[in-house]
Amino acid sequence: MVNPQKINGLTYAIIGACMEVHREIGPGFPEEYYQKALELELPEKNISFIPQRPIPMMYKGTQIGLNYLDFDIEETVILEIKSVNKLTDIHLFQVLKYIAVSRRLIALLVNFGNAKLMHKRILPTKKIQEYWKQYPENPNKPL
């Protein structure tokens, strides 16, 4: 079981790293610039991560593709970054699916696309928690 205080401290540090990148680069550039900058900034904050972590997409037991988490941070937090005018429900649904299949307890959805950095903390829904119980061995069953 992960300590909630550790998660809060980690998410606070991640948001701080994102703020630093946003302050240095500014808004509205392609997402890959922020990805590369965070790959440099997160170690400065002593945050370990796996960038572009693949998550298999399965169909009836066969892998049909891969999804990629922008950052899997300390195997606890998903960091999904965007550079768009406005976050939409599609972005939220994408992150919820990533939470479901990766079984992470929290995700941060961060948008670098505006003058002010925007971020959302996303937790597993009750439906996702029930899904984890129903499919403990197969994270790719339909939600």
Buried (B, 14 or more C-beta within 10 A) or exposed (E): EBEEEEBEEBBEBBBEBBBBBBEEBEBEEEBEBBBEBBEEBBEEEEBEBEBEBEBEBBEEEEEEEEBEBBBBBBEBBBBBBBBBEEBEEEBBEBBBBBBBBBEBBBBBBBBBBBEEBBBBEBEBEEEBEEBBEEBEEEBBEEB
